[in-house]
Amino acid sequence: MFKELNPILHSQLRLSIISFLVGNGKSDFNELKKMSNATSGNLSVQLKKLEKVNYVSIKKVF
């Protein structure tokens, strides 16, 4: 009936990031951090995992 959920989205944080981006399009690191209540380190790790499987594209600016 339903397709199995991609294992990369089993993480609650990764799923919330993707859900937020689907609804809002682009976002920045601080906005995602505020929305998710994640630590900077954890958010960074999860975003790298999503980037590795081409779910997100990360652009670093200073």
Secondary structure, 3 states (H helix, E strand, C coil): CCCCCCHHHCCHHHHHHHHHHHHHCCCCHHHHHHHHCCCHHHHHHHHHHHHHCCCCCCCCCC
